[in-house]
Amino acid sequence: MTSSDPHDEQSVRLQKLQILRALGVKLYPDRFSGKQDISRIRANAEGQTFREIDAIIPNPKNEIHTAGRIMLVRSFGKLIFGTLQDYSGQIQFALSKDFCLLSQYGTEISEIGDENISAFKIFEKYIDTADIIGIQGELFMTHKGELTIFVRSFQLLSKALRPLGDKFHGIGEDNQETAYRQRYLDMIFNDSTRNRMKFRSDFIRALREFYWKHDFLEIDCPVMTPAASGAAAQPFVTHHNDFDLDFYLRICNETELKKATVGGFERVFTLAPSFRNEGSDPSHLQEFYMLEHQNVYKSFHEDMDFTQEMFDHIFTALKLERKFEVKDKEGNSRQVDFTTPWPRIDYVEGVNKASGLDITSYTADDAEKLRADIRAKGIEFEGMDKMGAMTLIDYLYKKVLRPTITGPAFVYNYPSIIAPLARISDTDPRKCEKWQVVVNGWEIINSY
């Protein structure tokens, strides 16, 4: 029975589960031993020769052991072809009515139940797409040149009671709402999502390896703090019942890392979630991963060098191309070349040249004068009537200088007025030792 109504199909699948249970099929075994990743099976098969299918069917070998979710099944009478997917990739499998066994915790049987239902019939009638199975068998190459596992025996590992989406298109990569709300479906159907998840894991490992190589100590910072500290962002507030106090989810880890340097640790870092109870856009989420480090005895110029070395390590470790397209906040794409060294752009000099104003000549009390001077230069940006002097300077930079930077580039020597916690420059007290890395409009690193 088939149905376009997912609720009807769910009922059918539940009936199949009950039949399988009555037949004595182990529905949710606790293990599948010797599982090989599909990507490894494919890699090991390169350059090998295989037996012809006619020689395999009478007595298939028990060489390949793998498991995954069934993504597609096609029946051709005495033959069934399907697609199996694990986290590493997909592979085709085939079952033949002439030789097919059901595995029950390693014991292979050809029939089951009082009516002696064949293993092939069990698969044909009661196994569906989305079910998770384990298979054992032998590799062969189809006449169309597709690597395929001829299944000697299969084992049901998990019966799926809900159908997947359309068998060819899934949820669709353009259906962002479903992808975000049901990420498990997104990962099942979209290779790009799974690859992104794997890349993220590799990226984080490469970051940690870089810090460990430089003898940094990873610090585990508190998630809840009694004071909302670090940046001016709006925190999430919760209540600690035992202490009867309000606590705040951390905005960043800067304060805790600085405490570690006070305690005597010279090189510390943390890579962990932070939380800011503010609006969402492509560059801001309420929960996000943040990398922070403290590196004492180093100047801010040396920290720029350190950052370039970090990126070199990541690109080399992950075997990434240094040039690729990056979209700005408006969706405009530019090719960015991450080959080091990166240019270093003086914030004050860059804004002064682009705007025709000397931004270091204004104090915190000069908002009205600065606003008038900006408008006199024919420059306008949203919300400027309500901005103070520090915010006006920041938005002036974002209007006249930042859009001109493809990057990656270091923007450094910020005006002291807009970064009061940063160290004042020894050579020019109007500037402070703060820098950011800018990539096509995105400020991806902030340091001072």
C-alpha positions in Angstrom: 0.0 0.0 0.0 1.3 3.5 -0.8 -0.2 6.9 -0.1 0.5 10.5 -0.7 -0.8 11.3 2.7 2.1 11.2 5.2 -0.3 10.3 8.0 -1.7 7.3 6.0 1.9 6.2 5.2 2.8 6.5 8.9 0.0 4.1 9.7 1.1 1.7 7.0 4.7 1.7 8.4 3.4 1.1 11.9 1.5 -1.9 10.6 4.7 -3.2 8.9 6.5 -2.8 12.2 3.9 -4.8 14.0 4.1 -7.6 11.4 7.9 -7.7 11.6 7.7 -7.9 15.4 5.2 -10.8 15.1 7.5 -12.6 12.7 10.4 -12.4 15.1 12.5 -9.8 13.3 14.8 -7.9 15.7 13.5 -4.3 15.2 16.0 -2.2 17.1 19.2 -4.1 17.8 21.8 -2.6 20.0 24.7 -3.0 17.6 26.0 -3.6 14.1 29.6 -4.8 14.3 32.3 -4.0 11.9 30.6 -1.1 10.1 32.8 0.4 7.3 32.2 4.0 6.2 30.8 4.3 2.7 33.5 6.8 1.7 36.2 4.4 2.8 34.5 1.6 0.8 34.6 3.7 -2.3 38.2 4.8 -1.8 39.4 1.2 -1.2 37.5 0.1 -4.4 39.5 2.4 -6.7 41.6 0.4 -9.1 40.2 -3.0 -8.0 38.7 -5.7 -10.3 35.4 -7.4 -9.3 33.7 -10.6 -10.1 30.9 -10.6 -12.6 27.4 -10.5 -11.0 26.6 -14.0 -12.4 29.5 -15.4 -10.5 28.5 -13.5 -7.3 24.8 -14.4 -7.0 25.2 -18.2 -6.2 27.6 -17.5 -3.3 28.3 -13.8 -2.5 31.3 -13.1 -0.3 31.0 -11.5 3.1 33.6 -8.7 2.6 31.7 -5.5 3.0 30.0 -4.5 6.2 28.2 -1.1 6.2 25.1 0.5 7.4 23.0 3.6 6.8 19.6 5.1 5.8 17.8 3.8 2.7 17.3 6.8 0.4 15.8 5.1 -2.6 14.5 1.7 -3.5 13.6 0.3 -7.0 12.2 -3.2 -7.5 12.6 -5.1 -10.7 10.9 -8.4 -9.8 13.8 -10.8 -8.8 16.1 -7.8 -8.2 15.9 -4.9 -5.9 18.2 -1.9 -6.2 18.6 0.8 -3.6 20.7 3.7 -2.4 22.3 3.6 1.1 23.5 6.7 2.8 25.7 7.2 5.9 27.4 10.4 7.1 30.2 10.0 4.6 28.3 9.4 1.4 26.1 7.1 -0.6 26.4 3.8 -2.4 24.1 1.6 -4.4 23.2 -1.9 -3.2 21.4 -4.8 -4.8 19.4 -7.8 -3.6 18.6 -10.9 -5.5 15.7 -13.3 -4.9 18.0 -16.1 -5.7 20.3 -15.4 -2.8 19.3 -13.2 0.1 19.7 -13.7 3.9 18.3 -11.9 6.9 20.8 -11.3 9.7 19.8 -11.5 13.3 22.7 -10.5 15.5 25.2 -12.2 13.2 23.1 -15.3 12.5 22.1 -15.4 8.8 18.8 -17.0 8.0 16.9 -17.4 4.6 13.4 -17.6 6.1 11.6 -16.5 9.2 8.2 -17.0 10.9 5.7 -19.8 10.9 5.0 -19.2 7.2 8.6 -19.3 6.3 8.7 -15.9 4.7 11.9 -15.5 2.7 14.4 -12.8 3.6 14.0 -11.3 0.1 10.2 -11.0 0.7 10.8 -9.4 4.1 12.8 -6.7 2.4 10.4 -6.3 -0.5 7.3 -6.0 1.6 8.3 -4.5 4.9 11.5 -2.4 4.3 11.0 1.2 3.3 13.0 4.3 2.4 14.2 6.1 5.5 14.7 2.8 7.3 18.2 2.2 8.7 19.7 -1.1 7.8 23.0 -2.9 8.0 24.2 -4.9 5.0 27.0 -7.4 4.3 28.1 -8.6 0.9 30.4 -8.2 -2.0 31.3 -5.3 -4.4 30.6 -5.4 -8.1 30.4 -3.0 -11.0 27.2 -2.7 -12.9 27.1 -2.6 -16.7 26.6 1.2 -16.3 29.8 1.5 -14.3 28.2 2.1 -10.9 29.9 0.6 -7.8 27.3 -1.5 -6.1 27.2 -3.8 -3.0 25.6 -7.2 -3.7 23.8 -7.9 -0.5 24.5 -11.3 1.0 22.5 -10.5 4.2 20.8 -7.4 5.6 19.8 -6.5 9.1 17.0 -4.1 10.1 18.5 -1.6 12.5 15.8 1.0 12.9 12.3 1.1 11.3 11.3 4.6 10.3 7.7 5.4 11.1 7.7 8.7 9.2 8.3 9.0 5.5 11.0 11.3 4.1 10.2 14.1 1.6 10.1 13.7 -2.2 12.6 10.9 -3.0 14.4 12.9 -5.6 14.3 16.5 -4.2 13.9 16.1 -0.4 13.0 19.3 1.2 14.8 21.4 -1.4 17.8 23.6 -0.7 15.6 26.7 -1.4 13.2 25.8 1.4 15.1 27.6 4.1 12.3 27.6 6.6 12.0 23.8 6.7 15.8 23.4 6.6 16.3 25.7 9.6 13.5 24.2 11.7 14.1 20.6 10.8 17.8 20.5 10.4 17.9 16.7 10.6 15.9 16.6 7.3 18.3 19.2 5.8 21.2 16.9 6.7 19.6 13.8 5.3 18.8 15.3 1.9 21.4 18.0 1.3 25.1 17.1 0.7 26.1 20.7 1.1 24.7 20.8 4.6 26.4 17.6 5.7 29.7 18.8 4.1 29.3 22.1 5.9 28.9 20.3 9.2 32.0 18.1 8.6 34.0 21.2 7.5 33.0 23.0 10.6 34.3 20.1 12.7 37.6 20.0 10.8 37.9 23.8 11.0 37.5 23.8 14.8 40.1 21.0 15.1 42.6 22.9 13.0 42.1 26.0 15.2 42.7 24.1 18.4 45.8 22.4 16.9 47.2 25.8 16.0 46.8 27.1 19.5 48.2 24.0 21.0 51.2 24.2 18.7 51.9 27.6 20.2 51.5 26.4 23.8 48.2 28.0 24.5 46.0 26.7 27.3 42.3 26.2 26.5 40.1 27.7 29.3 36.6 26.6 30.0 34.7 29.8 31.0 31.4 30.0 32.9 28.3 30.1 30.8 26.2 31.9 33.6 27.7 34.9 35.3 26.4 37.1 38.1 27.2 40.2 36.2 26.6 41.1 32.5 30.1 42.0 31.4 31.9 42.2 28.1 30.8 44.5 25.4 27.6 46.6 25.4 25.3 43.9 24.1 21.9 43.0 25.7 22.3 39.8 27.7 19.9 36.9 28.3 18.7 36.9 31.9 17.9 33.8 34.0 17.3 33.1 37.6 19.4 30.9 39.9 16.9 29.4 42.2 19.4 28.0 44.8 21.2 31.4 45.1 18.0 33.4 44.5 19.9 35.7 42.2 19.6 36.7 38.6 22.4 35.4 36.3 23.3 36.3 32.8 24.4 34.1 29.9 27.8 35.2 28.8 28.2 37.8 26.1 31.8 36.9 25.6 34.7 35.3 27.5 37.0 38.3 27.6 36.8 38.9 31.4 37.3 35.3 32.3 40.4 35.0 30.1 41.8 38.2 31.5 41.4 36.7 35.0 43.4 33.7 33.8 46.3 36.0 32.7 46.1 37.7 36.1 46.5 34.3 37.6 49.7 33.7 35.7 48.8 32.0 32.4 50.4 33.9 29.6 48.7 32.3 26.6 45.0 31.3 26.9 42.1 30.8 24.5 38.5 29.6 24.5 36.2 28.4 21.7 32.7 28.2 22.9 29.1 29.5 22.5 28.2 33.1 23.5 24.8 34.7 23.8 23.4 38.1 22.9 19.7 38.9 23.3 19.5 41.2 20.2 18.1 41.2 16.7 19.0 38.7 14.0 20.6 39.3 10.6 23.1 37.4 8.4 26.0 38.6 10.7 24.3 38.2 14.1 22.6 35.4 15.9 21.5 35.2 19.5 23.7 32.1 20.1 27.0 31.9 18.3 30.4 30.4 18.5 33.2 32.8 19.5 37.0 32.3 19.5 38.9 34.5 22.0 42.5 34.5 23.1 44.8 36.5 25.4 48.5 36.6 24.4 50.5 38.6 26.9 53.9 40.2 26.2 52.9 40.7 22.5 52.2 44.0 20.8 49.2 44.4 18.6 51.4 44.3 15.5 52.7 40.9 16.6 49.1 39.8 17.2 48.3 40.7 13.6 51.3 38.5 12.5 50.0 35.7 14.7 46.6 36.0 13.1 48.0 35.7 9.6 50.0 32.6 10.7 46.7 31.1 12.1 45.0 31.5 8.7 48.0 30.0 6.9 47.8 27.0 9.2 44.0 26.6 8.6 44.2 26.9 4.8 47.1 24.4 4.8 45.7 21.9 7.2 42.3 21.9 5.5 43.8 22.0 2.0 41.7 25.0 1.0 42.1 27.3 -2.0 43.2 30.7 -1.0 41.0 32.5 -3.5 37.2 32.2 -3.4 34.0 34.2 -3.7 32.6 36.0 -0.6 29.3 37.9 -0.6 29.0 41.1 1.2 26.0 42.1 3.5 24.0 43.1 0.4 24.7 39.8 -1.4 27.3 41.2 -3.8 30.1 38.8 -4.5 33.8 39.5 -4.8 36.8 37.2 -5.1 38.9 37.4 -2.0 42.5 36.2 -1.9 43.6 35.0 1.6 47.2 34.7 0.6 49.4 36.4 3.2 50.7 39.0 4.0 47.5 41.1 4.1 47.4 44.9 3.7 47.2 47.0 6.8 45.0 50.1 6.6 45.2 52.9 9.1 41.6 53.6 10.2 42.1 57.3 10.9 44.1 58.0 7.8 41.6 56.0 5.6 38.5 57.7 7.0 40.1 61.2 6.9 41.1 60.7 3.2 37.7 59.3 2.2 35.6 61.8 4.0 37.7 65.0 4.0 37.4 65.3 7.7 39.9 64.9 10.6 38.0 62.5 12.9 40.6 62.8 15.6 39.7 66.4 16.1 36.3 65.7 17.6 35.6 64.8 21.3 32.7 62.9 22.8 30.8 66.2 23.2 31.1 67.3 19.6 28.2 65.2 18.2 26.3 68.2 16.8 29.4 69.7 15.1 30.5 66.4 13.7 27.0 65.6 12.3 26.9 69.0 10.6 30.4 68.6 9.2 29.5 65.1 7.8 26.5 66.5 6.1 28.5 69.4 4.7 30.6 66.8 2.9 27.4 65.4 1.3 27.5 62.2 3.4 24.3 60.8 4.9 23.4 57.6 6.6 20.4 56.2 8.4 19.8 57.2 12.0 22.6 59.8 12.2 20.3 62.3 13.9 20.2 60.2 17.1 23.9 59.2 17.2 26.6 60.4 19.5 30.0 61.4 18.4 31.5 57.9 18.8 28.7 56.2 16.8 28.9 58.9 14.1 32.6 58.2 13.6 32.0 54.4 13.5 29.1 54.8 10.9 31.2 57.3 8.9 33.9 54.6 8.6 31.3 52.0 7.6 30.0 54.4 5.0 33.1 55.8 3.3 36.0 53.3 4.0 34.8 49.8 4.8 32.9 49.3 1.5 36.1 50.0 -0.4 37.9 47.1 1.3 37.8 43.7 -0.4 40.4 42.3 2.0 41.3 40.4 3.9 42.9 43.5 5.4 43.8 44.7 8.8 42.1 48.0 9.7 44.1 49.3 12.7 44.9 52.5 14.7 41.3 53.3 15.6 40.4 56.7 17.1 40.8 56.6 20.9 37.4 58.1 21.3 35.5 55.0 20.0 37.6 52.3 21.8 38.1 53.6 25.4 39.3 50.2 26.7 42.0 49.8 24.1 45.7 50.8 24.8 46.5 54.4 23.7 49.2 54.5 21.0 52.7 55.5 22.1 53.2 57.6 19.0 49.8 59.3 18.7 47.5 59.6 21.7 44.5 60.3 19.3 44.8 56.7 18.2 44.5 53.4 20.1 45.9 49.9 19.5 42.8 48.2 18.1 42.4 46.3 14.9 39.9 44.3 12.9 40.1 42.0 9.9 37.7 43.0 7.2 36.6 40.7 4.3 34.3 42.3 1.8 32.3 44.3 4.3 32.4 41.7 7.1 34.4 42.4 10.3 35.4 38.8 11.1 38.0 39.5 13.8 38.2 42.2 16.5 41.3 42.7 18.6 42.8 45.3 21.0 
